[in-house]
Amino acid sequence: MLTTVIWSAIVAFAAYKLVDLLIGLRVTEEEEREGLDISSHGETAYNR
């Protein structure tokens, strides 16, 4: 059981790092400031 837990942790960490290197896990500070609804989806959250 311990081997399975350790193996799962290693594979999950490797997948996490791979995704981080390929596409990134965070948006830029400018996108966050602008709002993720607009930058990610092209929509506004609320009517002004």
Secondary structure, 3 states (H helix, E strand, C coil): CHHHHHHHHHHHHHHHHHHHHHCCCCCCHHHHHHCHHHHHHCCCCCCC
